[in-house]
Amino acid sequence: YLKELLDLKDGNAVKTTLLRIGKRVGLRPQDINEFITQPRRTARVEDVTKRLEQGEFKLRVRALEVERMMERSKIVQKNIFNLVLSCALLNTGVLLATVGQNIISSKWFLSTKWALRLIFGTAFFTGAKVSFGMKELRQLDDYN
């Protein structure tokens, strides 16, 4: 009766016998699993290597220094754009103010006055964004 219970420990006498033989020989289920799956893994590595050599597959490596340089470049580019836009708006406002003095008596005076306020206000706003961008750049440099 006890021999039957030992044989049925794993649910089947054949399975129990195979496990005992494997244990005596030194084979573990993990070793058998790796023996079966190893050719598939090797083929996968060989496939990736071949695709890399042919140029079908590209590796991407992201370094922390490159990420920081890209972030800094983005902030500098944004500041340059805001500065150029501010200068262009300021130039347009000055041009409109000087040319607009000749048409003071015309009916366009009121719209020119509002356009000047809008242009100078936008120039001031984009110029202020440059100073905030420089502060952001300084904070990024201090962090790095």
C-alpha positions as CSV (number, residue, x, y, z in Angstrom):
1,Y,0.0,0.0,0.0
2,L,2.8,2.4,0.9
3,K,4.6,1.6,-2.4
4,E,1.5,2.5,-4.3
5,L,1.2,5.8,-2.5
6,L,4.9,6.6,-3.3
7,D,4.4,5.7,-6.9
8,L,1.3,7.9,-7.1
9,K,3.0,10.8,-5.4
10,D,3.3,12.7,-8.8
11,G,0.0,11.4,-10.1
12,N,1.5,8.6,-12.2
13,A,3.9,5.7,-11.5
14,V,5.8,6.3,-14.8
15,K,6.3,10.0,-14.0
16,T,7.6,9.2,-10.6
17,T,10.0,6.6,-12.0
18,L,11.3,9.1,-14.6
19,L,11.8,11.8,-12.0
20,R,13.7,9.4,-9.7
21,I,16.0,8.3,-12.6
22,G,16.5,11.9,-13.6
23,K,17.4,12.8,-10.0
24,R,19.9,9.9,-9.8
25,V,21.5,10.8,-13.1
26,G,21.6,14.5,-12.1
27,L,19.2,15.9,-14.7
28,R,16.9,18.7,-13.6
29,P,13.7,19.8,-15.4
30,Q,15.3,23.2,-15.9
31,D,18.3,21.5,-17.7
32,I,16.0,19.6,-20.0
33,N,14.0,22.7,-20.8
34,E,17.2,24.6,-21.7
35,F,18.4,21.7,-23.8
36,I,15.1,21.9,-25.8
37,T,14.9,25.7,-26.2
38,Q,18.6,26.4,-26.8
39,P,18.5,25.9,-30.6
40,R,15.6,28.3,-30.9
41,R,17.4,31.0,-28.9
42,T,20.6,30.5,-30.9
43,A,18.7,30.8,-34.1
44,R,17.1,34.1,-32.9
45,V,20.5,35.6,-31.9
46,E,21.9,34.5,-35.3
47,D,19.0,36.1,-37.1
48,V,19.4,39.4,-35.2
49,T,23.1,39.4,-35.9
50,K,22.6,38.8,-39.6
51,R,20.0,41.6,-39.8
52,L,22.5,44.0,-38.0
53,E,25.2,43.1,-40.5
54,Q,23.0,43.6,-43.5
55,G,21.7,46.9,-42.2
56,E,18.0,46.0,-41.9
57,F,18.1,46.4,-38.1
58,K,19.6,49.4,-36.3
59,L,20.6,49.7,-32.7
60,R,19.6,52.8,-30.9
61,V,21.7,53.8,-27.9
62,R,20.5,56.8,-25.8
63,A,23.1,58.4,-23.5
64,L,22.2,60.7,-20.7
65,E,24.7,63.3,-21.9
66,V,23.1,63.4,-25.4
67,E,19.6,63.8,-23.8
68,R,20.9,66.7,-21.8
69,M,22.5,68.3,-24.8
70,M,19.3,67.9,-26.8
71,E,17.3,69.5,-24.0
72,R,19.7,72.4,-23.8
73,S,19.7,72.8,-27.6
74,K,15.9,72.9,-27.6
75,I,15.8,75.7,-25.0
76,V,18.5,77.7,-26.9
77,Q,16.6,77.3,-30.1
78,K,13.3,78.4,-28.5
79,N,15.1,81.5,-27.1
80,I,16.6,82.4,-30.4
81,F,13.2,82.1,-32.1
82,N,11.5,84.3,-29.5
83,L,14.3,86.9,-29.8
84,V,14.1,87.1,-33.6
85,L,10.3,87.3,-33.4
86,S,10.5,90.0,-30.8
87,C,13.0,92.0,-32.9
88,A,10.9,91.6,-36.0
89,L,7.8,92.8,-34.2
90,L,9.7,95.7,-32.7
91,N,11.0,96.7,-36.1
92,T,7.5,96.4,-37.6
93,G,6.1,98.6,-34.7
94,V,8.7,101.3,-35.2
95,L,8.2,101.2,-38.9
96,L,4.4,101.5,-38.5
97,A,4.8,104.3,-35.9
98,T,7.0,106.4,-38.2
99,V,5.0,105.8,-41.3
100,G,1.8,106.2,-39.3
101,Q,2.6,109.8,-38.4
102,N,2.1,110.8,-42.0
103,I,-1.4,109.4,-42.0
104,I,-2.6,110.9,-38.7
105,S,-5.3,112.9,-40.4
106,S,-6.6,109.9,-42.3
107,K,-9.4,107.6,-41.1
108,W,-6.9,104.8,-40.4
109,F,-5.4,106.6,-37.4
110,L,-7.5,104.7,-34.8
111,S,-6.8,101.3,-36.3
112,T,-3.1,102.1,-36.6
113,K,-3.0,103.1,-32.9
114,W,-4.5,99.8,-31.9
115,A,-2.2,97.9,-34.3
116,L,0.8,99.6,-32.7
117,R,-0.3,98.7,-29.2
118,L,-0.8,95.1,-30.3
119,I,2.5,94.9,-32.1
120,F,4.5,96.5,-29.3
121,G,2.7,94.4,-26.7
122,T,3.5,91.2,-28.5
123,A,7.1,92.3,-29.0
124,F,7.4,93.0,-25.2
125,F,5.7,89.6,-24.4
126,T,8.1,87.6,-26.6
127,G,11.1,89.6,-25.3
128,A,10.0,88.7,-21.8
129,K,9.8,85.0,-22.8
130,V,13.5,85.2,-23.8
131,S,14.5,86.3,-20.3
132,F,12.5,83.4,-18.8
133,G,14.1,81.1,-21.3
134,M,17.5,82.3,-20.2
135,K,16.6,81.6,-16.6
136,E,15.5,78.1,-17.6
137,L,18.8,77.5,-19.4
138,R,20.7,78.7,-16.4
139,Q,18.8,76.3,-14.2
140,L,19.5,73.4,-16.6
141,D,23.2,74.2,-16.6
142,D,23.3,74.4,-12.8
143,Y,21.5,71.0,-12.6
144,N,24.0,69.4,-14.9
